[in-house]
Amino acid sequence: MTDDDIMTFGPEENEIMAAARAARERVEAAAGTPEPAKLSKWGIAAIGAGVGSAAVAAAVLYANRGKRKA
């Protein structure tokens, strides 16, 4: 915190009070913004199914890497 900040906040406001005021202003500014979208259980299951099928495909490719066509 610089001397300019102290002059801006006033002589009676210390660092803790300034931080509390800034946090309160951030909360008030964010009050009108919508919540971010969350994945539903089905969305997470679809991601898990995709990862699982990729793991199975990798395992099959790894298992068949040593076999030669005759």
N, C-alpha and C positions, 0 to 999 in steps of 0.2 A: 504494500500500500504506500503510495507516494504522498507527499505533502499536498499535491493538487487534489488528490482524492479526499483527503481529510477536509480540505476547504469546501469541496463539493458536498460532502455528506453533512457537514456542520461540525462544530467543535465538540458537541456532546455525544455524537455517534461514534462508537469505537468499531474495531474490526468485526467483532462478533455481531453487533447490532447491524452493521452494514451487510454482512453475509446473510443474516436472517431476513433483512429487508429485500435483498436481491432474490433470495429463494422464494419469498412470498410473492414478489412480482412475477417470477417465472411461473409459479403455480396459477396465479390469476391470468396470465397470458395464455397458458395452456388449457384453461377451462373450456374454451369454445372449440377446441380441436377434437375430431372424432378419435375413438380408440382404434388402434391398428387391428386388422383382421387376424383372427386366430384360426389355425387349422382345426377342422372337425376330426372326429375319430376316424371317419372314412378316408379323409385326406391323408392322415398319418398311415393308415393301413395300406393305401395305394402306394405310398412311398416305400413302405416296408416290403410290399410284394415286388416292386421293381428292383430293389436292392437284392432281395432273395433270389429272384430269377437270374439276375446278373451273376450272383455267386454260383448258382448251379451251372450256368453256361461256362463260367471260368473253370469250374471243377471238371466238367466234361472235356473241355479243350486240353486241360492239363493231363487228364488221364489218358487221352488218346494221342498225346504228342510223341510217344515212343513207338507206336504201331506203324508198320510200313505196309504199303499196298503191295500185294504179290501178283 
